[in-house]
């Protein structure tokens, strides 16, 4: 399947800011767009038909310049856990069209259903928090090399730490959870969110605490020697009819490039 919609506003080479994007008119879902080598990675966190959290994964080379370079098209996958590793199932296609560096049109075909919505970047891209005198540019995708297949998208926006954890339920289906704080604690409450599926009428998202997220920062936590996460952990007992529990605490590494601090 290939998405072939042309968007009239896509007149420039697509160079969006990396980070988390959301639709202000549709509560509680969005995606992270992150550079990884010569590719872009997109993780879409949304809801299934029953309103339960589910996430999808897409990766493709970044577009070249020119008019067609204004569009990015990638295959969309559902990642499922078989008890020891993740495997991908085809779910559809996504396309991004540039409107501005911090605004995109997000088109998707998911399980045969077509949708489109405007998305804007969360935050202004500045990094104001520091650790050991160094700016905390920790935005991006983090994972545990000893157990790949699950991970986190993280962004520090102003004085707020924003975490999305991508894990699995007792049936191996992909589920996401959130945490955020302004206090700088090492253990944060972890929330499961209920919302509307991409093709459903939008509703106000609700959430409840289902566990904790643990994080440990260090001044030199990645191959580039910059500050980052030494350890990340989840302990979640799912609710709202989602079966099972996800419990992991492992050393963390940066999977993508850092989102950057254009205005530190």
Secondary structure, 3 states (H helix, E strand, C coil): CCCCCCCCCCCCCCCCCCEEEECCCCCCCEEEEEEECCEEEEEEEEECCCCEEEEEEEEEECCCCCCHHHEEEEEEEEEEECCCCEEEEEEEEEEEEEEECCEEEEEEEECCEEEEEEEEECCCCCCCCEECCEECCCCEEEECHHHCCCEEEEEEECCEEEEEEEEECCCCCEEEEEEEECCCCCEEEEEEEECCCCCCCCCCCEEEEEEEEEEEEECCCCCCCCCEEEEEEEEEECCCCCCCEEEEEEECEECCCCCCCCCC
